[in-house]
Amino acid sequence: MKKGLSTNAKVGVFVTIVLMILSWITLKISSGTIFGGTQGYTIKAYFTNAQGLNTKTGVYLAGIRIGNIDDIKLVNDKALIVMNIMSGVRIEENAKAVIRTKGLLGEDFIEIIPGAKPAGHIKPGEELRYAESPADMEELMNKLNSIATNINSVTQSLSDVFGGTQGTNNIKGLFNNLNETINHVDRLVTSTNSNLNRTFASVNEFAGALKEHGPDILANLARIAEELHQIIAENKQSVNKTMENINTASEKLDKTLANIEVITGDLKEGKGTIGKLLMDKKTEEQVSNALSGISSMAGGISKFRIAVNFNEEYQFQPQTLKSYLNLILQPKSDSYFLLGIVDDPSKYAEQSTNYTYTQVNNGPVQQTRTVTEKAGNQLKFNAEMAKKISYITFRGGIIESSGGVGIDVAAPYEPLWLSLDMYNFNAKPDPTLKVTLSTSVLRYFILSGGMENVLDRNVKTWFAGLGVGFDDEDIKNIFGLASSTTYVQTK
């Protein structure tokens, strides 16, 4: 008969299982994951020094743990810290991430400090703009050692000055100088007392003179007052008339102010034509709409863009140059109008026929027919409208003096685009199809290449082109530079 596990063995197995469960829960809690993995979203921050951080380091806000570090990478000589934040916590865009230490020798953690002003919340995957790395302890110790060395030097200097026999002599000299200074101050006070005594003597002399000549001074003042009284009495009528004029002007001013108050009251109540204009809601709305329209029109004008480009294409098969000059008017960022002229090197013939009639010896009249042909370049024009949708621009209108359509496909991240133009639909046997691949170089120059007459098996024309383009901002800068140069030269 088999025996089961003893009681001690069962207790041991139970304790082992409990310890394993507690260890698993502790590891999950310390790593920020429990029951199904980490919940939340990630944000990033760059630090100049991430010493002491690891993937288990916690992230705290107001002293409460809100997440932990997911990953640490080195990007452009800086430490990229990827933090996992609990889904219920929102962090503002102007918040700052700071690396702190618990206690003097405790573990490091990241503290999120909210911004001083309210701001929007950072989105998952975005970067905190403000991050502060901890001070390097070794650097601090070096600075403290330097400060201690300086203090030691100062102490040594003081010891050299005041220590030993020389220091005693220096202190005695210091007290001797202090004693001499006190003696100088005493002499200065004594001299000041004598000056004060002389000043008081002068004041006493002035008081005696005032006592002696005071009656004469008072008599003169009385005589001056009597003369002023006589002058006022003689001109009393003129003074009264002046006062009456002032009173009349004051009354008129009061009436004027009263009239102004009545007028403003009527305007406020909407009386009269001007009052109705000022107080009428419809007038206010019309004026507001007019101002809004003017503002919208001004805004539209400020967004209007003009560009000019010139392009030369070298055609390899006929070994000729084809020239383009285009003017682009762009009222909106997603649409524009193109006006241009094309100097086409394809020869065209003009025939003229002349007839000459001659009669020889009264015989029959003979007719002579002369045909003259002239050949030269043909001047064509473009007038297109364009609409941009994402990376594709659709064009239509007149292309090289015939109806046509075009499409431009731009590369998402490079200054490169592919153009397809189809025009001259009445041509036999096929319309003209032109394929061009272009790229921008140094902003102002355009390199291009492609094929013209793609559908015509007999007349396929390969070409390469070079162009230059400017917009209104470039023209303003050029004229601004020219005017500033002229100003410097005239100075």
WOJOKA-V526536 format. One record per residue. RES is the residue in one small letter. PSI is psi in whole degrees, -180 to 180 (none if undefined). OMEGA is omega as a letter, one per 20 degrees, with the letter a starting at -180 (none if undefined). Layout:
res=[RES RES]
psi=[PSI PSI]
omega=[OMEGA OMEGA]
//
This chain:
res=[m k k g l s t n a k v g v f v t i v l m i l s w i t l k i s s g t i f g g t q g y t i k a y f t n a q g l n t k t g v y l a g i r i g n i d d i k l v n d k a l i v m n i m s g v r i e e n a k a v i r t k g l l g e d f i e i i p g a k p a g h i k p g e e l r y a e s p a d m e e l m n k l n s i a t n i n s v t q s l s d v f g g t q g t n n i k g l f n n l n e t i n h v d r l v t s t n s n l n r t f a s v n e f a g a l k e h g p d i l a n l a r i a e e l h q i i a e n k q s v n k t m e n i n t a s e k l d k t l a n i e v i t g d l k e g k g t i g k l l m d k k t e e q v s n a l s g i s s m a g g i s k f r i a v n f n e e y q f q p q t l k s y l n l i l q p k s d s y f l l g i v d d p s k y a e q s t n y t y t q v n n g p v q q t r t v t e k a g n q l k f n a e m a k k i s y i t f r g g i i e s s g g v g i d v a a p y e p l w l s l d m y n f n a k p d p t l k v t l s t s v l r y f i l s g g m e n v l d r n v k t w f a g l g v g f d d e d i k n i f g l a s s t t y v q t k]
psi=[124 143 144 -179 143 168 -41 -39 -42 -42 -40 -44 -42 -46 -40 -44 -42 -43 -39 -42 -44 -38 -42 -45 -40 -44 -41 -44 -41 -31 -3 10 138 140 62 13 177 134 133 -155 164 146 165 158 145 131 147 -21 118 28 134 -8 150 -179 -6 1 137 158 128 147 120 34 2 133 125 1 -164 172 129 -42 151 125 161 116 115 53 17 156 118 116 121 117 138 120 141 145 -26 -2 133 132 134 156 -31 16 160 136 125 135 120 170 132 110 -165 -41 23 -178 157 153 167 127 131 118 118 157 164 -32 149 142 172 164 144 143 157 135 -9 173 136 127 -24 123 141 122 153 159 144 120 -38 -40 -41 -42 -38 -41 -41 -40 -40 -42 -43 -38 -42 -42 -40 -38 -42 -43 -41 -38 -42 -39 -39 -36 -47 -8 153 -167 -40 -41 -39 -43 -40 -42 -41 -43 -38 -44 -35 -43 -39 -40 -42 -40 -41 -39 -39 -42 -40 -44 -37 -42 -41 -44 -39 -38 -41 -38 -40 -39 -41 -37 -45 -35 -40 -41 -40 -40 -41 -40 -39 -42 -40 -37 -35 -43 4 -46 -41 -40 -43 -38 -42 -41 -39 -41 -41 -41 -40 -40 -40 -40 -41 -42 -42 -39 -41 -30 24 -39 -43 -39 -42 -42 -40 -42 -39 -42 -40 -42 -42 -44 -36 -41 -43 -38 -40 -42 -41 -44 -37 -43 -41 -38 -40 -44 -45 -35 -44 -41 -39 -35 -4 22 149 170 -47 -40 -42 -40 -39 -38 -12 127 -37 -43 -42 -43 -40 -44 -41 -42 -40 -45 -39 -42 -43 -42 -43 -42 -42 -40 -40 -40 -39 -26 -7 133 139 137 150 134 148 134 137 129 127 117 121 -38 -53 -6 57 169 137 127 143 136 116 143 123 123 115 95 -27 163 -21 13 153 167 138 126 132 167 149 128 98 125 -5 127 140 152 136 122 137 135 130 138 133 130 126 149 126 122 49 22 -168 151 128 136 128 127 125 124 125 131 138 138 151 179 154 129 122 170 158 144 101 152 141 146 128 131 109 -121 9 133 126 134 155 152 -137 121 116 53 23 157 142 171 159 163 138 130 117 146 143 -40 3 152 64 135 152 131 137 125 130 125 -178 56 -19 -3 150 138 -18 153 167 128 124 130 126 133 122 155 151 134 125 34 -44 -17 149 124 137 163 157 -156 139 152 50 -35 -17 114 -27 -26 53 129 112 146 161 140 156 129 169 142 147 152 -178 -33 -40 -41 -41 -43 -39 -47 -36 -42 -40 -43 -40 -36 -42 -41 -43 -40 -39 -27 none]
omega=[a r r r r a a r r r r r a a r r r r r r r r r r r r a a a r r a r r r r a r r a a r a r r r r a a a r r r a r a a r a r a r a a a r a r r a r a r a r r r r r a r a r a r a a a r a a a a r a r a r a r r a a a a a r r r r r r a r a a r r r a r a r r a a r a a r a r r r r a r r r r r r r r r r r r r r r r r r r r r r r a a a r a r r r r r r r r r r r r r r r r r r r r r r r r r r r r r r r r r r r r r r r r r r r r r r a a a a r r r r r r r r r r r r r r r r a r a a a a r r r r r r r r r r r r r r r r r r r r r r r r r a r r r r r r r r r a a r r r a a a a a r r r r r r r r r r r r r r a r r r r a r a a r r r r r a r r r a a a r a r r r a r r a r a r a r r a a r r r a r a r a r a a a a r a r a r a r r r a r r a r r r r r r a r a a a r a r a r r a a a a r r a r a r a r a a a r r a r r a r a r r r a r r r r r a r a a a r a r a a r r r a a a a a r j a r a r a r a r a r a a r r a a a r a r a a r a a a a a a a r a r a r a r a r a r r a r r a r a a r r r r a r r r r r a r r none]
//
